């Protein structure tokens, strides 16, 4: 049952024509980096703030609950679930997302990281044939050599320590300060090499040598700064993660999940393949192996079918009287503003299993001014892109109870 947390919300009367009761207000702080330090270890395009799953997990679940995110991204929901004493299940069709989420919820000590890095011969000669024009725009040859040696050691011994080191290395691949491995670049996405060369010309810069190990250690110290409780390690040891389509979660049994908190892709607004090409390169992920399964809907009708199928699978795995919180926004498509919470609510009404169905418990809209990160993507408040977090709260109920609720 949802908890009555103190909120100052205003009912959105414009939603009445859609049949929804929508409430608008500030659900969490707009300030940057207020949550656990590990949340900010790596950037990921279209990720939400950790305050969002924190709000949802506390409002709609109890300690010891099993929390699922079938679009896990960089693992924000999974990590916050563990920090709040819940077990996390995480999946994504993108194997990079599963790598990030798994590593973030299995942190290691700074001393273990330092010892492991000291075992690596970063100066060992490597085959430089892979140092093509694509990579030479970002890295000094000696930095590339160190990255290849690090990647080889991670692949050779892919244990918990190296998995976390891989996460840290991915976080340093490109950025706008000397703490990154690359020359000055864009931190949130992997820009194309031709664009990087234009930046290099404009800034009169060439890639300089940047040692890999000390940058990883500094980033590790920042990410691990807030520490972890014994409860965190107890619940995170029961986590599970798998590369899977959100419409086919066969690895999760029916009626086993206490809460779903997730954010599906919004139509075709983000190119997850091109925006992460450097990360795929370092992690040894072949995009061709999963790009056909990556959903980038071109139309609202296509997205509506997709979200209906996703909701059907969510309902299957949810326990009765449990919640699914689906975070969407409003998007500009074909010259009009589409409120995706309304689309999700309509799709949920058509979803059922032999014993359960969804009802819309509430729709909460977190409305805030944009942060500096959103501004980086040229998204203006109330003009284009996604301007709000719209939480469609669905409750899994018995079909008879659902009919009574609707008729009542």
N, C-alpha and C positions, 0 to 999 in steps of 0.2 A: 504494500500500500504506500502511495506517495506520502512523503512527510510534508507537513505544513511549515515550510521555512518562511521567515519574515521577508516578504518581498513587497516592493512598492510598484505595482503594476496598474496599467490603465487598459480598460477593455477597448479593443479596436472595433468600432462600430462598422467600419467599412467591410469587415469580414462576414457580417451577418448574411449577406446575399449568397455567400458560398456555403452557408449552413454551419460554419465553424464559430466557436468562441475562441477568439484570439486575444491574448493579453501581451502588452508591450511594456518594457521597462529595462532597467539595467540589472541583469541577472548576476553579473560578476564585474570585477574591476577592469577598467580599460588600461590600467598601468601595465608597463612591460615587465616581464621577467620577475613575477611575484611568487612563482611556484618553485618546486624543487629544482635544484641546479641541473640535474641530469636531463630534464625535459629539453634543455636548450643546447644539447650536445651537437645536434645536426639539424640543418634546415631541410625542409621538404616542401615542394610546391603544393599549395592548396591545403595545407595542414591547418587544424584549428588550435586555438590556445588551450593549454592544459586546464584553465579555469572552466572550460565547457564540460569535459568529462567529470571534473571534480564536482561541479554543481549537480550533474545528473546522477552520479554514483551515490552521492550522499542523500539525494532526494528520493531515489527510487530503489534503493537496495540496503541490505544490512551487511555487517561484517561477516566474512566467510562465504559470501555469495560468489557465484560464478558469473563473470562479466565478459561478454563477447563483443568484439569489433571485427566484422567481416570485411571491412575496408580499412585495414589497420594503419596504412601510411607509415609514418615514422614511429608508431607505437605509443602515441600519447595516451590513448584510453587504457591500453594494457599497463603502462607504467603507473598511471594514476590509480588504477584499480589496486595494484599491489601496494602502493603507498598508503591506501586507505584500508588495507586488510582484506582485500578480495582477491580471488584467483582470476587470472586473465586467460582468455582464449583469443587468439589473434590469427587472422588469415587475410590474404590479399592475392589477387591473381598475379601481381607483380612480385617476383621473388626478391627484389631489392628491398621492398617494404617489409617482408617477413624477416630478412636478415637484420634490418635495423631494429624492428620490434623485439626480436629474440635477444639481441645483444643488449639493448637498453634495459630489459627486465632481468638480465643476468650480469650485473656489474661485478667487477673484481677490484682488488685493492691496488692502490697506486704503487706499492712496493712490488707487487706481482708484475705490473706493467713494466716497471723500470728493469727488473731482473730479466724479463723475457726479451726486451729490446737490446739489452747488453749481450745477449747470446747471438744476435744477428750480425753477420759481416756485411755491412752496408756498402763496403767498397769492393766487394767481389765483382769481377768483370761480368758484364751481361751482354747479350746479343742486342745491339743497337738498331737492328733493322726495323724494329717496331716504333722507333722514334721518328715518326712521320711528320709531315707538315701539320697534321691535326694536333699533335701533342707538343711540337716545338714552339707553337705560339704561346703555350702556357708555362712550360717547364724548362729550366736549365738542364743540359745533358746529364750533369752529375746528380741533380735532383731526381731525374727520370731513372737513373741507375739505382739510386737508393729505393725508389718506389717499387721497382721491379724486384729487388732483393727482398723487400718487406713482403710484397705480394706472394712471392715464392715460398717464404717461410710460413706465412699464414695458411696457404693451400696445403703445404706439407704436413702441418700439425694444426688441424682446425679444431682446437679445444676451446674451452670457455674463455681463457685468457686471450688467445689470438682472435677469437670472435669479437671480443670487446675492443681489441687493438684495431681490428678492421673497421669497426664503427668509428673510432676516433680518427683513423686515417681518412675515411670517406668524408668526415666533417671538415677536413683540412685541404681537400683537393683544389678548391678554387675560392678566392675571396679577395677582399679589398684592403687587407692589412698584411704586415710582415709575418703575422702568425700563420698564414696559409702557405702551402707549398708552391702555389702558382704566383706568377707576376700579377699585378693589380687586375682583378677581374670582378665579375658579378658574383656575389656570394650565394644567392638563393637558387640559381639555376645554372646548368652547364651551357654557356652560350656557344654558338657555332664557332669553329676556328677562324673563319673569315671575319667574323665580328670581333674576335679577340685581336686579330692582326690590326684591325682598324683602331682599336683602343690603344694598342702598342704604338702605332704611328702617331696618334693624336697626343699621347702622353710622353712621347719620345722615350719609351722604355723598352728594355729587352729583358727576358727572363734571367734572373740572377740565381746563383746557387742558394738554396734554402735547405738546410739539414732537416731530415725527416724526424728523427728520434726526439730531439728536444721540443719540437712543436707538438708532437703527440703527447709528451709528458706534461707540457703546460696545459694543454686542453684537458687532459685527464684530471689534473688537479682542480681545474675549474668545475668540471662536470660532477666530480665526486665530493665536492666541498660540503654539501649538506648532510652527507652520511646516510645510513640506513639502520632501521630498527631490526630486531630479531624477528618481529612479526612479518616484516617485508620479505625476509628470506624464507620464512616458513610458508607463506602463501605463494611466493613466486616459484618455489620448487615444484608446485603442482600445476604451473602454467603449461599450455600447449599452443603450438603455432604450426601453421601449415599453409603452403601455397595452394590456394583453392579459389574457385569462382564462388562468389557470394550466393549464386543461384543454385549451388550444388555443394552443400556442406556435409557430405556423407561421413566425414570423419567425426562429426558431432552427433551424438544420439538424440532422439526425440525426447522432449520434456526434461532437458538437463540443464538449461541455462536460466539464470535468475534475472539477467538484465542484458539488453543489447544497447550499446551506445555507439553510434557510427555516423559517418557522413559519406554518402555515395557520390560519385563523380557527377558534376553538374553539366549535363549535355556535353558539348565538345569544347569547353572553355579552357581546358588545360591539356597540353601535350606532354604526357608523362614519359614518353620515350625520348624525345629530343631534349627535354629539360633535365634529363639525368644521364646523358650519354657518357660523361666522364666517370660517374659513379658505376655505371654498368661495366665500363672498361676495367676499372680497378678491381671490382668484385668478380670479374670473370663471367659475367652474365651475358648470354647471347640473346639479344632482344628478339631475334627472329623466332625463338622457341616459344614465346608467349604473346607476341604482339597481336596475333589474330584473336586472342581471348580478352584483350584489353578493351573495355567498353568505352567508346567515345561516340555517343549518340548524336546524330545530326539533326534530329527533329524531336519535337515534344511528344509526338505519338510513339516514336521508337523508345524514348526514355520512359514513358508511362508503362509500356509493356515490360521493360527491363525492371523498373522499380516494383511492379506488381509481382514479378517472379522472385525478386529478392525478398520481399515481404512474406511471401508464401513460405520460403525456407526459414526465415526468422521465426515465424509462427510455429513451424514444426519443432524447432529446437527449444523454444521457450517453454518453461513450466507454466501451468495454468496460474492465472492471477499475477503474472509477472509483466514487466514492461519492456518496450522497445522505444528508444528515443532516436529519431532519425533527424539529423541536422541538415537542413538545406538552406537555400537563400532565395533571393529574387534575382532573375537574370534577364538580360536584354537579348531577345531572340526574334529575328524577323521584324525588327522595328517596334516591338511591344514588350512591356514588362510582364514577366511570368512569375507568379508567386508559387514556388515549387511546393510549399507546405500544403497548398490546396490540392495539388496533383497527388501528393503522397496520401493525403486523407482520402481522396476518392479511390485511389488504388487499394488502400487498406480495406475499404468496404467490400471489395470484391474478392477478398482473400479469406479462405477458411480451410480447415481440415475436418475430418469426420467428427472431431470432438471439440474443436476450438475455433474461434474467430477473433478478429481484432475489433476493438472499439477505440475511437479517438477520445482519450482521457482529457487532454488539454493541448493547446498550441501556445507556446511561449516564445516571444520574440525579444531577443537581446539587441537593443538598438544603442549604438555608441558611435562616437567619432572614430574615423579611421586612424590606425596606428601608422608609424613611419614605414613599416614593412609593407602594408597594403599600398601606401603611396608609391612605393618602388615599382609596383606593377601598373601605375597610371590608372588606378581605380578611384574615381571621384565619388564623394558621398552623394547618394541619391541621384546619381546620373548614369552610371553604367557599372556592370559587374555585379558582385554580390555585396550588398550594403548592410545586411543584418544576418544574425544567426537565428534561424527559425527552427525551433525544436518541436517536432510533431511527436507527441507522447501517445503511444499506442499501448493498450492493455490487452493481454491475452485472457479471454474469458470463455467459459463453457458456452456452447452454441445456444442452449436454452436460456442461459442467463443473458446472453447478448440480445436475444429476441425480446426478453422482458424489458431490458434497458432501453431498447429502441422504441418499443410500444409505450413505455412509461414516460 
